[in-house]
Amino acid sequence: MDKSLSKTISYIVFALIGVGLLFFVFKDVDFAAMWNDIVHANFVWIGFALVLAMVAYICRAARWNLLIEATCDHKPTLANSFWAEMFGYFANLALPRVGEIARCGALKRTENLPFDTLVGTVIVERAFDVLVTLLLAFITFFLQIDLFGAFIRDKVLAPTAERFSSISLEIIVLICVVIVVALALFFILKGKDNLVVAKIQSFCKGIFDGLASVYKLEKRGLFVFYTIALWLCYWIMTWFVCLALPPTAHLGLADGLFLLVVGSIGMAVPVQGGIGAYHYIVALALTIYGLDFNSVGLLYATISHESQLILEILLGIVSLYFVFRKKQNQ
């Protein structure tokens, strides 16, 4: 299949999934009432939330630079890493998860760094974020186990476990066979003069070098600081959106942490920008406070998600200029 056609089909499929989720989530919403609530929200708090989002983006770019410096013996400028990151967020709106690859490609253009190694550093970065998310989920679970624990257990863990338990033994065996066959073919062709195998080996080596960057870090304390700082920004900005709406203004920092963890789960769903999935799970989470799913839950989720989405689109558009202009000037 032609590569461009494959990408087009993938885009259409994921877009349809996103549209389907949006229809499912918003089918019973009174949009006139929601718009009225949106225009009467406290935009000062939303503005503060967006400022924290910018700080988080900068911290993420600075943290990425530490991994790149440890691997490539070259420190990109913070500006180039920041715009590459925003280019990645922008690309995620086209295809889920493609943004991680896109930002590596963008930084390769502006800093002339090995693409494979950049991918490895991104894997390390995302692995740390997964660990932080799990840690926050653990903390949230025990902060108010009766309230938060019940939601995570009944709405997240139980359905997930049920889905995995429904996978038949035949499918598991088939997956294992495919992996074994792929490994066997790789080692059979390894000793031969095969261009494809050489590229695979080169790509794997680049990723391994990127993964090894965490052991080469000389500024581990700074890496931890940036990680804490960006997740702290995410936490506070999530709570600030609560303060922007009268029905959720009474929620505290612990509640903001809960919504951050739940929202992270929604953003992990492979649809463009978490559209639909984020709205559903966050609105569902707010129902444990006795708030209405449609009139309050989706209102909060929409303001939280779309305000950041607009910011990412604007910064993504600007990133196109910086990424391609930098290349032309070299």
C-alpha positions, 0 to 999 in steps of 0.5 A: 500500500502506498505510504501516503494512502496508508497515512490518510487511511490511518488519519481517517480511522482515528478521526472517525473514532474521535468523532464517534467518542464525541458524539457518544459523550455529548449526545445529551448535552444542551449546547446553548446552556453549555456555551452560556456557562463557558462565557460566564466562566472565570477566565482569569483562572483559565489564564493562570492555568494556561500560563502554567501549561507554558511553564510545563512545556518549557520544563519538559523541553529543558528536561529533554535537553538533559537526556540529549546532552548525555547521549549526543554530547551536544546540548540543543538550544532550549528554543529549538527543543521547545519548538520541536516539542510543540511541533510534536503536540501539533502533529498529535492532532493528526495521528495519535502518538505520531507527535513523539516521532515528529518532534524528534524529526523536527529537532533533527532538522534544527540541530542535526542530531541522530534521529534514532537516538532522539527516539530513545531519549523520548522513550526514556522521558515517557517512561519517567512520566508513566512512573510519575502517573502511577505514583500519583495514582497510588497517592491519590488512591490512599488520600481518600480511599473511599471516594477516589479508590472506589472510582479507580477500582470500579471505573478504571481497573475493573473494566481494564482487567475484564477486557484483558481477561476476555482475550482468548488463549488462542490470541495470546499464543498467536502473538507469541508465535509471531514474536518468535518468528520475527526474532528467528527471521531477524537472527537468520538474516543478521549475518547476511548483507541485508540493507533492511536488517542493517537499518533495523540494527542501526535503529535499535542501537540508536534507541538503546543509546537513548535509553542508556542516556539516563545512566549517563546523566550528570545532572540527575538532580536537575532532571528530577527537578524538571520532572517534579516542576512540570507535573506540579504545573499540571496539577495546579493548572487542573485545579485552577480550572476547577476554580473557574467554574462555580459548581467545582470551585469548592474542590481542593488541591487533592481533588485536582490531583485526582482529576489530573490522574484520571485525565492522564488516563483519558489522554493515553487513549489513542485518539487525536489529542485524547478528544472524547476519551478525556471528556468522558472519563473526567466528566465521569470522575466529577460525578463522584462529587454528586455533580451532573455528568452533562451540565458540570462534568462535560463543562469542566472537561471541555474548558480544560481540554479545549483551552489547552488544545487552542494553546497547542494549536497556536504554538504548533502553528508558530513551531512550523515557522521556526522548524522550517526556517531554521533549516533553510538558514543553515 
